[in-house]
Amino acid sequence: MSATIIDGKAFAATVRARVAAHVARLKSEYGIAPGLAVVLVGNDPASEVYVRNKGIATRETGMQSFEHKLPADVPAATLYALIDRLNADPTVHGILVQFPVPSQLSEAEIVARIDPAKDVDGLHVLNAGLLATGGRAMVSCTPLGCLMLLRDQLGSLSGMNAVVVGRSNLVGKPMAQLLLRESCTVTIAHSRTRDLAAVCRGADILVAAVGRPRMITGEFIKPGATVIDVGINRIAHDGKTRLVGDVDFASAVAVAGAITPVPGGVGPMTIACLLANTVTAACRANGLDEPEGLTA
Ligand code: NDP
């Protein structure tokens, strides 16, 4: 048996097209141009690439992109003053501060400073709380993208056993909350979990968000399960750098029913969902209905 490969790149393209269509409608019917502000502190090369790509993707959908670059040694007060201005700016519907930030800055304090309604990364405690209590949250982009792929692949997730490996605030916890909302029976595994392989073998849906290259092998997977590999790990291979996931694709593909590849699985969905969240934020800010197919 060989698993169906879940094409995240193709699905992300359909999400972006939905975003672009919605943006066009917001502009023509209401005169609203959704806007995303991205703040980069310092000049980490990887972060610069991410920010540039986010700007390009934002403009491609017809939205406004506002990019702010601050020096690596910027005082916290200067960054907070910028966030306050963006919070108050009605043309900005989403704010994203690119992490990691230099050590004089606190990521938790930065997130707390962002208006929860503009928190398109879904990291503010208010959004985490709303997600946990069934409210109208902004949902963290990567788990939202995983959920969209799962719904597309499986339809209803109700009653399925889901195991999420990883309990970060960015991925593992919101992923588990989303799966619970879909009426899955959810287990969250982490570094202290006993007999992880056995726990994972109970999963109809297995989400790996660990940050350890190829840790989840075929032996961890129930035959026919749907496997979502969130991991992005850079490893040296034949003198080059190569991207691999947290799942050992070669052994997993022989056991799973469906699986996301790395690259080309979850990664493209994350940016697509950032765009989706910005449109959602623009609709909410203007008292309009939420865009169909772009929210949790
Ligand atoms: P974190 O490092 O914040 O969390 C990793 C989690 O994995 C922790 O909860 C940790 O457990 C758990 N873990 C670590 N080692 C083991 C182990 N041996 N067995 C079981 N659990 C373990 O990472 P993130 O959640 O931020 O990211 C996870 C992965 O997803 C990374 O590869 C990251 O690059 C990738 N990522 C990809 C994105 C995308 O767009 N595709 C976006 C965001 C992240 P404990 O809490 O006990 O320490």
Boltz pocket constraint, residues with backbone or C-beta under 6 A from the ligand:
constraints:
  - pocket:
      binder: B
      contacts: [[A, 142], [A, 165], [A, 166], [A, 167], [A, 168], [A, 169], [A, 170], [A, 171], [A, 172], [A, 189], [A, 190], [A, 191], [A, 192], [A, 193], [A, 196], [A, 208], [A, 209], [A, 210], [A, 211], [A, 212], [A, 229], [A, 230], [A, 231], [A, 232], [A, 233], [A, 246], [A, 266], [A, 267], [A, 270]]
      max_distance: 6.0
